[in-house]
Amino acid sequence: MSWFRRSAKPQAQPQAQPQAQPQADAAPQMAPASTDSVSQVPAPTAPIRPNQMQEPVAAPAITFTQSPAFSSTMMDYPLTLQHIYNRARRLFPTIEIVTSLGDGYERSTYGEVMARVERLAAALEALGVKRGDRVATLAWNSTRHYELYFAVPCMGAVLHTLNLRLAANQLGYIIQDAADSIIFVDADLFPLLQGVKDSLGSVKHIVVMNGPMPSNTEGLPPVLDYEQLLASAPASYEWPQLDEREPAAMCYTSGTTGNPKGVVYSHRSSYLHAFSVTQADTIGLSNHDVAFPLVPMFHVNAWGLPHAAAMVGCKLVFPGRFMDPAHTAQTIADERVTMAGGVPTLWIGLLQVLAQRPDLDLSTVTRVVVGGSAAPASLIAAMDSHGLPLLHAWGMTETSPIGTVARLKSTVANLSAEERLAYRATQGIPVTGVDLRIMNLDTGVEAPWDGVTYGEIQVRGPWVTGSYYHGDDQEQGASKFMDGWFRTGDVATIDPEGYIQIVDRTKDVIKSGGEWISSVQMEGIIMGHPQVLEAAVIGMPHPKWQERPIAVVVPKPEYKDTLTKEDIIGHLEPQVAKWWLPDEVIFIEALPKTSVGKFDKKVMRAQLADQVHLGE
């Protein structure tokens, strides 16, 4: 019997002698305050306003000294996910957590889910899971997946979310590299594990959830049923005391330039990142929200939304495997969603649905967070026309991921509508807690904030990785770290207000005749053409100019036979320099995408290598 209540869709630090709690929960205990001296960081100097900067100002070096005789009296309180778990269970026990079934919804509450989290932790211990062991998930966004988000790290193990869209060889590589001990898998994804069974040497158990047990388990480790596993476990569990710097979770990069690289998040980094998601000038998640994370839970911990949601106790809605535009629109309307988050392609599809479904009421939505790849201004404007404000954010697996958010500062909020749209189409300004600079690609010095000079984005902060798992810090022969900064590989400008405009990836930026061409900017303009669904711009070899741009365009279905190269060039001509105009425009039915929904330009270049020969 499922523990969920199923409903049909609705109509169109240690304390001295703590007092007894009213409910005898086995709440996670926090680590006692450290008696060690605490290293001190020098106080920052007074900030300099970006629009006053004539030259880049070097960021102060971070140095550590011994504690002085005069010390702070504040507790050294551990920032662990146990605190978020305990908070959600005690303060928000009746707030709903919902998962879409396609034809209805499964409903639970934080109180019910967190009680199951405790039982799940006991079950994991009975299976032999120890501190630091990696427990993997191969699953859609669901309430059961959410239970693992807390049970695994709060017992001291490490949650490893597997990307279900990876090729079998990469999925197998990641399982082996992380040495996963248990894999929790959704029933409909079980065949993916059967396809990598030769890579499961470290795996002792497979646990199937959200569906029936598979009939064929030959050649696999012992396979268990999730609900039976929980039913066999005791209801209480003695939570361990954890240090905030212990690992809590790990994700792997999408491996666009080689094998995926592992990034390990600590309790401290996850806790602080969740705080950032709740800030008014970032995502602003609050108890009054209904959050709908369409970004996969295997992709950088769903942008930290699951942790932040429990921190503030907002209603959570999970799409399950039903992430197509029609189900997305219906779920937003049914559950009165206020905040949704996902990659641009999701919202392009949603607009097509809304054109056919004017009856859908999405008026509760106050912001749609978009990331993963750049959202063109045309998409932001189109979403605005439906009353769906789009909030642009930027980050990476290595940054947990929130690094910047395109909120309008008070200094630009009263500009013209056109100017405000241009700012909203940037990647925004760095969020509190993240230091960011751009380094000149040619000179290797910090670039000025003039909105013109290109440079590679480099970041540092409490939720930015300082290395990769197994120390694999090289990419294409160069270190990904520089003087304590992480090199993102994104090329951008920063204007005097501090707004970042990404123009390309270092591996995708087009250099023609010694000058840079921004593929991202051109893609945004092309996708503003009313007959274009999607577009990518890539550089192809040219005998004279080194590289020249090629536009790869997906027309909207009704224009697939009429849209021409001349239409695209004519749309670009008034908006870019003549030498930016693409040499060729290729029309295709669909753009290849990576496992996290980004345009896969590596695949495009390989596919077009024999088809396009420029300068001949």
Secondary structure, DSSP 8 states (H G I E B T S, - for coil): --SSEEEE-------SS----SS------------S---B---------GGG-SS---------B---SS----------HHHHHHHHHHH-TTSEEEEE-SSEEEEEEHHHHHHHHHHHHHHHHHTT--TT-EEEEE--B-HHHHHHHHHHHHTT-EEEE--TTS-HHHHHHHHHHHT-SEEEEEGGGHHHHHTTGGG-TT--EEEEESS---S--TTSS-EEEHHHHHHTS-S--------TTSEEEEEE---TTSS--EEEEEHHHHHHHHHHHHSTTTT---TT-EEEE-S-TTSHHHHTHHHHHHHHT-EEEE-BT--SHHHHHHHHHHHT-SEEEE-HHHHHHHHHHHHH-TT---TT--EEEE-SS---HHHHHHHHHTT--EEEEEE-GGGSSEEEE----TTTTTS-HHHHHHHHTS-BEE-TT-EEEEE-TTT-SB--SSSS--EEEEEESTTS-SS-GGG--EETTEESEETTEEEEEEEEEE-TT--EEEEEETTT-EEETTEEE-HHHHHHHHTTSTTEEEEEEEEEEETTTEEEEEEEEEE-GGGTTT--HHHHHHHHTTTS-GGGS-SEEEE-S---B-TTS-B-HHHHHHHHTTT--TT-
